[in-house]
Amino acid sequence: MLLTQHIKVHWNKKFRGAPYTTVRNEMPKAYDLPKGFFDYNPVGYPAHYVYLYQTDTGLTEYINRKDTMTKYENVN
């Protein structure tokens, strides 16, 4: 089984450099899968998307969802 976890962190010019880079460097390299992640079994590969943005108070999660990637089919 192949499982993909896509973690995206967004920040702007204001959050370059210390102390903000420390927050990003200390964030986990992987996230816990959502409850029931493997309960839904469509055809394809399970994918987990976590999108974060940086604010003055740290990283804020704005997307945490499960999805399915389907096999690419070349259509002529």
Z-matrix of the N, CA and C atoms (Angstrom, degrees):
N
C 1 1.443
C 2 1.525 1 108.81
N 3 1.287 2 114.29 1 139.27
C 4 1.458 3 121.66 2 176.72
C 5 1.523 4 108.01 3 -110.38
N 6 1.306 5 116.05 4 129.04
C 7 1.465 6 122.59 5 178.32
C 8 1.521 7 107.41 6 -125.19
N 9 1.316 8 116.22 7 129.15
C 10 1.459 9 121.13 8 179.23
C 11 1.520 10 109.33 9 -111.45
N 12 1.334 11 115.29 10 134.02
C 13 1.462 12 120.42 11 174.53
C 14 1.522 13 106.85 12 -122.30
N 15 1.324 14 116.03 13 119.47
C 16 1.458 15 122.40 14 -178.30
C 17 1.522 16 108.67 15 -107.34
N 18 1.332 17 116.25 16 114.93
C 19 1.461 18 121.30 17 179.80
C 20 1.525 19 107.48 18 -114.63
N 21 1.320 20 115.55 19 122.46
C 22 1.461 21 121.33 20 -177.87
C 23 1.524 22 108.46 21 -122.17
N 24 1.324 23 116.47 22 129.09
C 25 1.465 24 121.76 23 178.46
C 26 1.528 25 108.38 24 -117.47
N 27 1.321 26 115.99 25 128.29
C 28 1.464 27 121.10 26 -179.61
C 29 1.528 28 109.29 27 -114.61
N 30 1.324 29 115.12 28 134.21
C 31 1.461 30 120.83 29 171.76
C 32 1.513 31 107.77 30 -148.22
N 33 1.322 32 116.42 31 164.43
C 34 1.458 33 119.66 32 179.55
C 35 1.526 34 110.29 33 -117.66
N 36 1.290 35 115.66 34 -173.34
C 37 1.461 36 122.53 35 -174.86
C 38 1.531 37 112.88 36 -55.80
N 39 1.307 38 116.64 37 -33.46
C 40 1.467 39 121.20 38 -178.54
C 41 1.534 40 111.80 39 -60.54
N 42 1.313 41 116.81 40 -30.26
C 43 1.461 42 121.20 41 -173.21
C 44 1.530 43 113.63 42 -101.26
N 45 1.322 44 117.67 43 16.66
C 46 1.464 45 120.15 44 173.77
C 47 1.519 46 109.44 45 -75.00
N 48 1.308 47 116.20 46 150.56
C 49 1.462 48 120.34 47 175.05
C 50 1.520 49 113.40 48 76.30
N 51 1.345 50 114.04 49 176.98
C 52 1.470 51 120.93 50 -178.86
C 53 1.523 52 108.92 51 -68.95
N 54 1.307 53 119.27 52 150.05
C 55 1.461 54 129.50 53 -0.56
C 56 1.528 55 113.59 54 -85.98
N 57 1.342 56 117.43 55 -1.24
C 58 1.470 57 120.46 56 -173.28
C 59 1.523 58 113.28 57 -69.54
N 60 1.322 59 117.56 58 -33.85
C 61 1.470 60 118.39 59 178.69
C 62 1.518 61 111.16 60 -65.12
N 63 1.326 62 117.10 61 -30.15
C 64 1.467 63 120.68 62 178.65
C 65 1.528 64 110.27 63 -61.10
N 66 1.321 65 117.12 64 -41.19
C 67 1.467 66 121.41 65 178.80
C 68 1.520 67 110.11 66 -61.44
N 69 1.318 68 117.32 67 -44.87
C 70 1.467 69 120.35 68 -179.53
C 71 1.520 70 111.37 69 -67.93
N 72 1.324 71 117.66 70 -38.94
C 73 1.461 72 120.24 71 -179.92
C 74 1.517 73 112.78 72 -68.02
N 75 1.324 74 117.81 73 -25.56
C 76 1.459 75 121.45 74 -178.70
C 77 1.521 76 113.25 75 -92.48
N 78 1.327 77 117.30 76 -2.58
C 79 1.464 78 118.88 77 179.62
C 80 1.528 79 110.57 78 -69.14
N 81 1.324 80 118.01 79 152.41
C 82 1.461 81 120.38 80 -178.71
C 83 1.529 82 111.60 81 -63.65
N 84 1.310 83 116.13 82 149.51
C 85 1.469 84 121.71 83 179.00
C 86 1.526 85 110.71 84 -82.80
N 87 1.323 86 117.50 85 -14.75
C 88 1.458 87 123.39 86 176.14
C 89 1.520 88 108.29 87 -147.58
N 90 1.311 89 116.41 88 153.90
C 91 1.464 90 121.83 89 -179.17
C 92 1.527 91 110.02 90 -115.29
N 93 1.329 92 115.62 91 154.02
C 94 1.455 93 120.11 92 174.23
C 95 1.522 94 108.86 93 -61.96
N 96 1.313 95 115.31 94 142.67
C 97 1.457 96 119.60 95 177.56
C 98 1.523 97 109.65 96 -74.22
N 99 1.333 98 117.30 97 146.67
C 100 1.463 99 120.01 98 179.04
C 101 1.532 100 111.12 99 -61.00
N 102 1.320 101 115.30 100 150.96
C 103 1.462 102 120.70 101 178.00
C 104 1.531 103 108.93 102 -57.80
N 105 1.326 104 116.01 103 136.40
C 106 1.457 105 120.92 104 179.60
C 107 1.518 106 114.02 105 76.57
N 108 1.314 107 117.39 106 17.63
C 109 1.466 108 120.77 107 -175.07
C 110 1.524 109 112.00 108 -55.99
N 111 1.327 110 117.77 109 -40.33
C 112 1.455 111 120.73 110 -176.46
C 113 1.529 112 112.96 111 -96.62
N 114 1.334 113 117.96 112 7.34
C 115 1.462 114 120.48 113 179.00
C 116 1.525 115 112.03 114 -73.02
N 117 1.302 116 116.44 115 -30.89
C 118 1.458 117 122.06 116 -178.97
C 119 1.516 118 107.26 117 -96.67
N 120 1.320 119 117.86 118 120.71
C 121 1.464 120 121.65 119 -173.38
C 122 1.522 121 112.88 120 -121.92
N 123 1.328 122 118.10 121 67.76
C 124 1.464 123 119.00 122 176.04
C 125 1.536 124 109.69 123 -75.82
N 126 1.301 125 116.23 124 171.70
C 127 1.458 126 120.33 125 176.30
C 128 1.524 127 108.11 126 -74.93
N 129 1.310 128 116.35 127 126.03
C 130 1.459 129 121.34 128 -179.96
C 131 1.518 130 111.12 129 136.52
N 132 1.307 131 116.16 130 -167.13
C 133 1.457 132 122.43 131 -177.19
C 134 1.524 133 109.67 132 -107.53
N 135 1.345 134 117.79 133 131.00
C 136 1.459 135 119.27 134 179.81
C 137 1.531 136 111.63 135 -67.19
N 138 1.325 137 115.73 136 140.87
C 139 1.458 138 121.29 137 179.88
C 140 1.529 139 109.28 138 -135.29
N 141 1.314 140 115.79 139 143.21
C 142 1.463 141 122.32 140 178.75
C 143 1.524 142 107.63 141 -123.00
N 144 1.321 143 116.66 142 125.06
C 145 1.459 144 122.48 143 -178.50
C 146 1.524 145 110.01 144 -112.90
N 147 1.331 146 116.02 145 125.56
C 148 1.459 147 122.37 146 175.84
C 149 1.526 148 107.14 147 -126.85
N 150 1.333 149 117.12 148 117.09
C 151 1.456 150 121.70 149 178.69
C 152 1.524 151 108.35 150 -116.06
N 153 1.320 152 115.86 151 131.18
C 154 1.458 153 122.61 152 -177.97
C 155 1.521 154 109.73 153 -125.96
N 156 1.318 155 116.27 154 152.43
C 157 1.457 156 119.74 155 169.63
C 158 1.520 157 108.53 156 -131.15
N 159 1.319 158 115.27 157 151.37
C 160 1.452 159 120.30 158 -175.92
C 161 1.515 160 110.94 159 -96.75
N 162 1.343 161 114.74 160 135.78
C 163 1.458 162 122.25 161 176.73
C 164 1.528 163 108.22 162 -126.21
N 165 1.306 164 116.53 163 -178.20
C 166 1.471 165 120.46 164 178.09
C 167 1.525 166 112.44 165 -61.28
N 168 1.327 167 116.49 166 -26.69
C 169 1.459 168 120.04 167 -176.60
C 170 1.525 169 113.75 168 -96.77
N 171 1.309 170 118.29 169 -1.06
C 172 1.467 171 120.82 170 178.49
C 173 1.515 172 111.77 171 133.22
N 174 1.336 173 115.84 172 -155.34
C 175 1.458 174 121.45 173 -179.84
C 176 1.522 175 109.59 174 -94.01
N 177 1.332 176 116.25 175 134.18
C 178 1.450 177 122.39 176 179.69
C 179 1.523 178 108.97 177 -117.70
N 180 1.319 179 116.05 178 129.85
C 181 1.461 180 121.55 179 179.87
C 182 1.514 181 109.47 180 -82.01
N 183 1.346 182 117.51 181 128.74
C 184 1.451 183 118.37 182 176.36
C 185 1.521 184 112.91 183 -122.00
N 186 1.315 185 118.87 184 -9.48
C 187 1.461 186 121.78 185 169.85
C 188 1.520 187 107.85 186 -141.75
N 189 1.319 188 115.90 187 132.81
C 190 1.461 189 122.05 188 173.16
C 191 1.525 190 105.18 189 -148.39
N 192 1.333 191 116.48 190 93.52
C 193 1.459 192 118.90 191 -173.78
C 194 1.523 193 111.45 192 -139.17
N 195 1.306 194 114.19 193 158.40
C 196 1.453 195 120.33 194 174.74
C 197 1.522 196 108.00 195 -105.50
N 198 1.314 197 114.57 196 152.98
C 199 1.451 198 120.20 197 -177.39
C 200 1.521 199 107.96 198 -155.49
N 201 1.296 200 116.53 199 -178.03
C 202 1.452 201 121.41 200 177.48
C 203 1.517 202 109.21 201 -131.58
N 204 1.308 203 115.26 202 129.10
C 205 1.458 204 120.48 203 173.53
C 206 1.524 205 106.64 204 -92.77
N 207 1.309 206 116.63 205 129.91
C 208 1.451 207 120.13 206 178.63
C 209 1.515 208 109.58 207 -98.72
N 210 1.301 209 114.79 208 157.97
C 211 1.455 210 120.04 209 179.98
C 212 1.523 211 109.49 210 -66.50
N 213 1.302 212 115.01 211 134.62
C 214 1.466 213 120.41 212 178.21
C 215 1.514 214 109.22 213 -71.30
N 216 1.313 215 116.21 214 130.35
C 217 1.452 216 120.42 215 177.10
C 218 1.518 217 108.16 216 -117.34
N 219 1.317 218 115.67 217 128.74
C 220 1.454 219 121.49 218 179.41
C 221 1.526 220 108.56 219 -77.16
N 222 1.302 221 116.90 220 116.07
C 223 1.454 222 121.45 221 -179.01
C 224 1.529 223 108.34 222 -106.43
N 225 1.305 224 116.01 223 124.39
C 226 1.482 225 120.22 224 179.89
C 227 1.498 226 111.01 225 -97.44
